[in-house]
Amino acid sequence: MRKRSSPDIIATILEAANGGIGKTRLLTRANLTSTQLKKYMDLLLEKELLARCIDRSSGHSSYKTTGLGLQYLTLYNSIRSVAYVNA
């Protein structure tokens, strides 16, 4: 299994969070350690690619891909498709 690059991990997180997801499920879907997830989530929240939503009734947090995050995914997928054609 090859090592994933940061753009690959970011895309995986944003794809998993599209529509909303809890932190534990995101950790599992992205196949990351809690330390790795925290590092990437801090970055994505800071860059506004990911948004934190809080359920008022339960107090639980979920995370959702923002419009800017969706733009990232579109560009990422375009670059990947071109890279595979030339490989």
N, C-alpha and C positions, 0 to 999 in steps of 0.2 A: 504494500500500500504506500502510495507516495505521500510526502508531506504536503499539507495544504498551505497555500500562501495566505497572507492577510486578506487580500481582496476576495479569495475564495471563501474564507471563513466569514467575512462581512456579508457576502452575498447569501451564504447559508442562513445566517441569523436573520437577515432582512426577509428572505423568502419564508422562513418559519414564522416570523412575526406578522406577516401580511394577514390582516383580519383580526389580529389580537391573539396573545398567548401568554400564559403564566411563566414565571421564571424557571420553575422546575421542568416544565415540559420543554421550554426553549433549550435548557441545558442538555436534555436528552436528545432532542431533534438535531441540535448542532454538533452533538458528540464532542463536547468540550469539558474541561475540568472547571470547577467553580471559579478558580483563579483566572483562567483564560476568559471565561464568560464575563466576569466583572470588568476585566481590562477592556474588552471589546464593547461591552454595554456602556461603560463610561464614555468611551470615544464616540459611539454612535449617538448617545444622548446629547453630548456636547456639540456635535456637528449637526444635530437635529435631523438625523436620518431615522431615528427611532424615538417614539414618544411613550412616556409612562402614563398610564391611565389608572385611576384609583376608583374602585367600586365603593360608592358611599355607604351602601347598606352593610357590606361585609368588611370593608376596609382592605380587601385584597388588591394587590397591584397586578396589572397586566401591561404588556408592551405591544405596541403596534407600529408598523412601518409607516412613515410619513410620506407625503408626496415627493419630497426630496429623496427619500430612500427608494421609492419606486423608480425615480429617474436614474438613480445609481444602478439599480438592477437592470434597467433597460440598456444602459451603456455597457455594463459589465457583460451582459449576454451578447450584445453586438460584437464586442471585442473578442469574446470567446469563440463566436461563430467564425469570425475572420481568421483567428489564430488556427482553428482546426482545419480550415480550407487550405491554408498555406503550410501546414505541417506535413 
